[in-house]
Amino acid sequence: MSVSAVTSPNLASSDAAVQQKMRTVAVVGPPNCGKTTLFNRLTGLRQKVGNFPGVTVEHHTGVLRDDEGHELGLIDLPGIYGMNPKSEDEKVTVDVLNGDMAGTPRPDGIVLVLDSNNLNRHLVLAARVIALGLPTLVVLNMADELHKQGGQVDIVSLAHQLGTPVSLVSAATGEGIDSVQKFLMSSTAAPAPLELPVLQDARGCREWAVKVGANASYRRPATPLWTKRLDSIFLHKFWGGVIFALVVVAVFQTIFAIGQPLSSLFQDGLDVTGGFIGNHLPEGLLQSLIINGIWNGVGAVLVFLPQILLLFLVIGILEDSGYLARAAVIADRVMSKAGLNGKCFIPLLSAYACAVPAIMATRTIESKRDRIATILIAPFMTCSARLPVYTMMIGAFVPNKPILGWFLGTRAVAMLGLYLLGFLMAVGTAKVLKSSVLKSKDAPFIMEMPPYRWPTAASIGLRLVDRAKAFVYRAGTVILGVSVVLWLLTNFPMQNGKPPAIEDSVVAQIGHAIEPAIKPLGWDWKIGVGLVTSMAARETIIATLGTLNGIDAESQALDLEAALRQQLTPAAAVALLVFFAFAMQCMSTVAIVRRETNGWKWPGIQFAYMTGMAIVCAYLSFHLVQMLS
Amino acid sequence: MIFNFISDMTGTDPSHSLYELPEGTRAVVHEFRLAQHVVEHLMNLGFVPGVEIEVSRSGPGGDPRVYRVDGTEVALRRDVSQQIEVRPLFDGARP
């Protein structure tokens, strides 16, 4: 029997279809059991990400179709350890399985994926899932590892004891997958009620699981020697820290040394395409809206895509290989000093590329308070949108003198100082938050260490596609709106049926209106306009200042640096840099925080806090520099 | 070993916390002094009273530390491992 996965036209209609007529089967299992690998093998590229209403946890759905055209919806639910959810992710799974998720019918069947290398523990979960009374297939995954390491299990005996079909598969190699497909396409009867020990008694459950395993002649495989060996290096008292530092440096190197040129290449591509489209449109307002408003605005955000994908590629490899869990253990010691834990390290590292994916990555943090704290401090990390602004300002105001010969110059030091500034502000903020409003006592650091595995191209590739879609969709839609509004502000009021010179536009009026407020910081109305336009994306200020200073795009960089030296005193320049280091000038980040925290409360607080901090610190640094010089 | 339950009578001094044990030693979980939801999480990960744990290794700086339980490894910070009471096991070779 061949089963093929098919694409549905779009999310809304397929979800509706799933709700109305299609049988649905949920794929559940503990974390790190290869559940997603199995799901990917069953559905391939033909899957979509969805969200349950009211929660931010994503789930993947895919549609399978057998030879006779019967369709079946498959849902991949977040990993669970038990039926008492700890994190938002787990709660979604438990709610769906219990039929308590509004808008999602209770699934018609369950594919329960367990790691065959660790049956004693996972059978306890099996008992709880089978007790739900839905038709269930117990899939013992990672059969290849089990056999290679000398383990064994009698699945017939296990099926007999559990009262459900059991299959031994390897999602990674494809071994035994057909038995899962057979289960999916046939309607199986609900399991006979399992005679379980009292479910609340953990020890009783354990003893039951060990007994069931023993009856099925289960022999746990030996721990792969190389997992122990790698741990003795990666968690080594001295080398562990050194390797950790090298990995962090390598991640940065990848983002900047490879990602940055890729992004510029992508930018050139966008410019050429924009020019091409512009040439094929009749001149006028519409052309200007499409090219100057939409294309350039959306392009300003899309340009970060190569860097973000590269970041996720590197993090994906680290994650799937098992190293990231070790990195979290090493980072935990430092993070705990700021009141956070090791799991916050990954999002904060991502934030150096872009706060949007970083905030999306906070979902794995179980403690709600730690998660909010991480979301609140992530935008202080120096993201790549700040980089062009820093480069321009440093280029204009810091003469390049060597400090340590060729190794370190004044400009590099200034740049590192700005990175440090954002980092210190993040740590300080975390400390304040975690010792006051977001204090949490009961969320300790407990983290499972997955065994080391070779990452597979398929699973990383699928995740990259997911991330790219999410970023383009979420950031792109906001930027589209902001870009159109900004375009309107720069192109109105019309003069004699033509857009005004930028000095006469609404945006200039806004710049003049806020000039009194920013005068104490040493900034004129042009900087004011730049601040307004940089709300869309920070680096937009470069293009705006270029336009306002009448500099054409060709020779932009050097001329703009000269113009800036005329426009700003050194003190005002420092104030502007400090402002950019702290202010939340990024509508995509505001939008993503609203989504991830389910409301305007946290993004509101965050925006007010960051902008307030930025203004106060810019003011202080302006006066400090003036006093010193 | 499939059946790694050890009778509560094994071991000697019952008043050790998991944190006090040196690396490489083994012990049997006895009791938790932690909030209910933390205990549940630990039990889901295999820390069930009566189950044998091995102190695997600590990261740079000594904390958190990785424990081997049931064939998997779990990292715990000091504030948790101090609140898990265990009964140390002694191998024939070691004192």
Chai-1 contact restraints between the chains, C-beta under 6 A:
chainA,res_idxA,chainB,res_idxB,connection_type,confidence,min_distance_angstrom,max_distance_angstrom,comment,restraint_id
A,Y81,B,N44,contact,1.0,0.0,6.0,A-B,restraint_1
A,G82,B,N44,contact,1.0,0.0,6.0,A-B,restraint_2
A,N84,B,E40,contact,1.0,0.0,6.0,A-B,restraint_3
A,K86,B,H41,contact,1.0,0.0,6.0,A-B,restraint_4
A,N118,B,G71,contact,1.0,0.0,6.0,A-B,restraint_5
A,N118,B,T72,contact,1.0,0.0,6.0,A-B,restraint_6
A,N120,B,D70,contact,1.0,0.0,6.0,A-B,restraint_7
A,R121,B,G46,contact,1.0,0.0,6.0,A-B,restraint_8
A,R121,B,D70,contact,1.0,0.0,6.0,A-B,restraint_9
A,A202,B,M43,contact,1.0,0.0,6.0,A-B,restraint_10
A,A202,B,V48,contact,1.0,0.0,6.0,A-B,restraint_11
A,R203,B,V48,contact,1.0,0.0,6.0,A-B,restraint_12
A,R203,B,P49,contact,1.0,0.0,6.0,A-B,restraint_13
A,R203,B,G50,contact,1.0,0.0,6.0,A-B,restraint_14
A,R206,B,V48,contact,1.0,0.0,6.0,A-B,restraint_15
A,V210,B,F3,contact,1.0,0.0,6.0,A-B,restraint_16
A,A214,B,I2,contact,1.0,0.0,6.0,A-B,restraint_17
A,R220,B,G71,contact,1.0,0.0,6.0,A-B,restraint_18
A,L235,B,R57,contact,1.0,0.0,6.0,A-B,restraint_19
A,L235,B,G59,contact,1.0,0.0,6.0,A-B,restraint_20
A,K237,B,P60,contact,1.0,0.0,6.0,A-B,restraint_21
A,G240,B,G59,contact,1.0,0.0,6.0,A-B,restraint_22
A,G240,B,P60,contact,1.0,0.0,6.0,A-B,restraint_23
A,G241,B,P60,contact,1.0,0.0,6.0,A-B,restraint_24
A,V329,B,G59,contact,1.0,0.0,6.0,A-B,restraint_25
A,V329,B,P64,contact,1.0,0.0,6.0,A-B,restraint_26
A,V329,B,A75,contact,1.0,0.0,6.0,A-B,restraint_27
A,I330,B,G59,contact,1.0,0.0,6.0,A-B,restraint_28
A,I330,B,P60,contact,1.0,0.0,6.0,A-B,restraint_29
A,D332,B,P64,contact,1.0,0.0,6.0,A-B,restraint_30
A,R333,B,G61,contact,1.0,0.0,6.0,A-B,restraint_31
A,D442,B,A35,contact,1.0,0.0,6.0,A-B,restraint_32
A,P444,B,R77,contact,1.0,0.0,6.0,A-B,restraint_33
A,P444,B,D79,contact,1.0,0.0,6.0,A-B,restraint_34
A,P444,B,V80,contact,1.0,0.0,6.0,A-B,restraint_35
A,F445,B,P64,contact,1.0,0.0,6.0,A-B,restraint_36
A,F445,B,R77,contact,1.0,0.0,6.0,A-B,restraint_37
A,I446,B,H41,contact,1.0,0.0,6.0,A-B,restraint_38
A,I446,B,L76,contact,1.0,0.0,6.0,A-B,restraint_39
A,M447,B,A75,contact,1.0,0.0,6.0,A-B,restraint_40
A,E448,B,V74,contact,1.0,0.0,6.0,A-B,restraint_41
A,M449,B,V66,contact,1.0,0.0,6.0,A-B,restraint_42
A,M449,B,E73,contact,1.0,0.0,6.0,A-B,restraint_43
